[in-house]
Amino acid sequence: MLLHLLFVAVGGFFGSVLRFFISNLCQKHFTGTWIANVSGAILLAYLLHMHGTTGLGDIVFYMWTVGFCGAYTTFSTFGKEVIELIVDKRAGTAISYVATSFIVPFLIVLFIL
C-alpha cells in the first residue's frame, strides 16, 4: 500500500508539471486545459485497456492512471473556464468547449480500442 502511494505521488508530480507546462505554453488560455483533458482521457482509456488485456502491473497502473492522469487532467479548471466563457457572453464557445471535451476523446478511444 505504501509503495502504491509513492508511485501515485511520483506520477502526480509529473502529471502536474506537464499540465503546468501546457497551461503556460498556451498562455493560460482554456485551450491548454482542453489539450490536457482530452489527451489525459485518451491516455487513461488506453491504460485501462492495457491493464485489462495485458495485465499491466499495479504499480505502473497506479502511477500512470491515478497519479499522472489524475494530476494532469482537471475538472475544476474546466468548470471554471466554462463559467467564465458564459459570463463573458461566449456561450457558443462554452458549448463547443464542453462538447469537444467529451466527444473528441470518446471518438478517438472508440476508434483506437
N, C-alpha and C positions, 0 to 999 in steps of 0.2 A: 504493500500500500504506500509506504513512504517513497519507494522507488518510482511508483507511478506519479506521485505528487511532484517529484523532482523533474521528471520528464515533461509533465504538463507545464511546469514553470519554465523550462527551457524552451519548449515550443511557443509558449505565450510570449516570452521575451522576443523571439524572432518574429512572430506574427505582429506584435505591436510595433516593433521597429520598422518593419516593412510597410505597415499601414501608415505610420507617421511619415515615412519617406514618400509614399504615393500621394498623401494629402498635400505635402509641401510641393511636390513636383507639379501637382495640379493647382497650385496656389490656393489651397483650401476651398476649392470650388466643389460643388456636390458631385462632379464627375469622378473625383478621387474616391469618394465613398462608393459610388456605383461600381467602379473598377474593382475595388476591394471586395465588395459584397458579391458581385457576380462571379469573379474568379474564385473567391473563397467557397461559394456554394458549389461550383463545379468541382473544385478540389475535394471538398467534403464528400460529395456524391461518389467520386472516383475512389476515394479511400474507403468508404463504407462498402462499395462494391468489392474492392480488393480484400478487405477484411472478411467478407462473407464467402468469397470464392477461393482465395489463396491462403487463407489463414494468416494474414498479416499479423505479426506478433503484437501482443497487448501493449508493450512499451512504445513501439513505433506508432501504434494506433492512438494511444492516449496523447503522445507528444504532438502528432500532426492534427488529430481531429479536435480534441478538447483544448489543447494548448495553442497550437498555431492558428487553426481556423477560428477558434473561439476569440482569440485576441485580434486577429486580422480583420474579421468581419464585425460589423457593428449595426445593431438595430436601433440603438438610441440616437446615434448621429443621423441615421437615415430618417427617423421620425421627426427629429428637429428640423432637418433640411426640408422635408415635405411641408411642415407647418410654416417655415419661413417663406417658401415659394408661394403658398396660399395667401399668407399675409401680404406679400409683395404683389398680390394680384396676378400671379403667374400660374393660375390653376391648370392650364393646358400643359405647361412644363411639369408641374407636380404630378399630373395624371400619367404623363409619359414616363416620368422617373419611376413611379410606383409600378406601372405596368411592365416596363422593360426590366426592372429589377427582379421581377418574378418570372416573366415569360422567357427571357433570354437564357438564363441558366437552365430552366426546365427543358427547353427545346434542345439545347446543347447536350445536356445529360441524356435526354431521350434518344438522341441520335448516336451518341458515343457508346452508351451502355446498352 
